[in-house]
Amino acid sequence: MKTATFLLSAIAIFVVGCASPNLSTIDSDNDGVVDAKDICPNTPALALVDKYGCALDSDKDGVIDLYDQCPNTDMLQLVNKDGCQLKK
């Protein structure tokens, strides 16, 4: 009886282990960075990301490259939602 119980337990553990998703390969936002290493887990589709899964902002103006219509603004300039310098 002990052998049968042990055998059933071993089979159950094996089956559950095989059915569980491999958490080290899941990439919920499909940005190319697995969730376990993704510090920006909800990047927009089509956004280019760094090795941490964060959308790139090449000119560091606070607007990611995907949405930045003025990609060369100075870092210290105030910009609108499109990444363009605000008029004074």
C-alpha positions, 0 to 999 in steps of 0.5 A: 500500500505504501508503495502504491501511494508513493508511486501515485504521489510521484506521478502526480508531482511529475504531471503537475510539474510538466503542466506548469508553464515555465515562468522563466520564458513568459513574456506577457507584453511581448517585448522580448524581455521575459517577465522575470527580468522585465522592470517595465512590464506593460510596454506598448506594442511595437516599442523598442525596449532596452535590456530591462524591457523599458521603452526607449527614449533616445533624447531623454525628454520623457516621451518614448521614441514610439510616440516622439514626433520631435526626436531630438529635443534637448533633455532640459526642455519642457515638451508636450505629449508628442515630445515637441518643445513647448512654446515660450 
